[in-house]
Amino acid sequence: MTRWGGVVTGWSLVVCLAMAAQAASGPSQVVSTLNGALLDVLKRAETLGYQGRYDRLRPVMTDVFALDFMAEKSLGRHWKELGEDDRKRWVALFRDFTVATYAANFDKYSGQSFELLGEEPGGNETILVKTRVVNPGGDNVELSYRLQQSAPSWRIVDVYLKGTVSELALRRSDYSSLIEREGFEALVTSLRNKITDLVAGRGKRESV
């Protein structure tokens, strides 16, 4: 997956973006907050390194994504089979993996920019916000975000790669298959291994 300057920079910018996300009044503003954080991290990618990117993205992503909801839905019917301790463990691991995926992939700035293309109804009281990552000298990347309203703001509940492929649906299919073959603990081990690979610069998507 390949996937702003002023007096406010670095960590202060990330905190301001997270606060903006909490106060955002609509789906497009929430996605704009995410895009702003991603672009800031992207421009500083090599200086920050993986851990710096992770630390700056985590608070913003925690605010704009409904990560607990997404963690539950990623397991489908298997969520009901877990005890409370395993549910908490899975939510924490899913959150770490999601942030790690962005921190690992937004690792090189080559003039990319983000465009908001508009909103449309997404069904079941959700809104789709369409965006494009403009990649000079390369292919642009179409991304759509599905958001649902969760007081006091809208939150992202799914990402559509190339505008059409549900990332949450792909994960649910993969995770359910592994649980059915080898059990929940095998899935936990698999995701931890994937995080290790991302930290080491392996297992990334095609660059943004």
N, C-alpha and C positions, 0 to 999 in steps of 0.2 A: 504494500500500500504506500503510495506516495502521498504517496498519500493520495505594532505596530511596532515618534520617539519623543520626546518632550522631557520635562523634568522628572517624570515618574518612570523609573526603569527597574529592571531586574525583579527581585522578590516583591517590591512594592507594587509593581505593575500587576503581578499575578494576584496579589491580595485584592487590588482594586477590581480586577476582572472577576474574581470570585464574588465580590460584593455586588458587582453589576449584575451577575447572573441571578443572584437572589432577588434583586429588585426588578428584573426584566419583566415586561408586561406581555410579551408575546413570543411565539415560537421563533420567529426570525431573529429577535434580539438575543435569544438564548444561543442560537447557532452562531451568530456574530461574535458572541463572547468566546465561544469555543475556538472559532477561526482566528480571533485576535490572539489568544493564548498560543495556539499552534504556530502562528506566523512568528510571534516573538521568540518562541523556543527554537523554531527552525533557523532564524537568523543568527542565533547564538549557539547553534547545535554543537559545533566542534569545541568551542570554549567550555560549554557546560559539561559536555560528556554525557554519557547515559544517565548517571545518577542525578546530575543537575537538571537534566530534562525531566526526569521522573518526578523529582521534588517540586518542580514548578508546575507540572501538569496535574499532579494529583489533586490539589485543592479545587482547581477549576473543574476538572472532570467529575469530582465528587458532587459538585453543585449542579452541573448541567445534565448529567446522566442519572437516570433512575437505576443505579447499579444493583441495589438490593432486589428490585423487581426483575431486572434482567437476569440476575443470577438464578432466581427461582424459575423463571420461564425457560432458561437454557437447559434445565433438567427435565422439562415436560412432566409426565406422570411420575417420574422417579423422585421428584421433590417430596411427594407425600410419603415416600418410604423412609425418609431420613428422620432421625431423632433431632432434637433441638440443638445439641452440640455439633452434630455433623452439618446442620443447616448453617449455623454461625461460621463454622470452619470453611464451608463452601463459599459463602458470601464474601468472606475476607479474601479467599484465594482468587475468586472470580474478579474481584475489584483490583487486586494486584496485577493479575494477568492483563486486564483491559488497559490499565495505565501503562504497563510495561510494553504492550504492543505499540502504543502511540509513541512512547519515549524512544523505542528502538527504531521505529520506521521514520520518524521525522528527525533525521540525523544529518541531513546535508542540504544547505541552501544554495539554490542555483537560479534565483530570481522568481521563484514561485509566488503566486498570489491567489487569493480566494475570492470567488464571486458568489453572491446570493442571486439565485435565479427565480425565486418566488415561492409562494405557498400554494397548496391545494389540499382539499379534504382527503384524509387518509383512511376513513372508515372507523367505526367503533369510537367515535368522539376523539379521534386523533387528527393531527395535521402533519402533512409532509412538507418539509422545507428542502427545496432543491438547491444544490450548490455545485460549483465547479472549481477544481484546483487547476489554475492556469500554469502550465509548465513550459516555459520558453525553451525551444529546441527539443521538445519531447511531446509526448501525447498528454493531452489534458485528461483529468480524471473526474468523472461525474460521481457525486456522492449525494444521496438523499437521506435526510434524517426524519424519522417518525417521532413525533412528540405527543405526549398526553399531559393534561393539566393535573398537577399535583401541588396542592397549596404549599406555598403562596405563589408558585410559578409553574411554567411549563418545563417538562424534562424530557430528554431524549430517551426513547425506549428501544430503538432499533436503528441500525445504519444499513443503507442499501448500497452495496458496492456496484459501481458502474450504473448507479441509479435504479437498479432493478433487483439485485440479488440480496436477499435478507441475510445479514450476518448472523442474527440471532437464530434464524431457522437453520442455517448451516451448522452452527454450534450445537443446537439441540439435537440435530440428526447425528452428528459425530459423537457427542457425549452419551446419548442414549444407547447408541450402538456399542460403545466401549463398556458401559455399565452392564448391559445385557450379556456381553461376552465374558467380562473379567471382574465385574463388580465395581462399587463406588470407589474403593481405595485405589484401584488401578487408575481411575480417572484423576484422582487427586495427585497421584504420582506423575501421571502424564502431564498435567498442567504445570506442576512444579518444574519438571524437566524443560518444558517449553519456556518458562520464565528464565531459567538458567541459560538457555540458548539465546534468548533475546538480550539478556545482559551481556553476553559474550559476542553479540553481533551476528548471531546465527538465527535462522528461522524467520527472517524478515520477509515481508511481501515485496512485490515489485515496487521500486521507489516512486514517491509522489512527484 
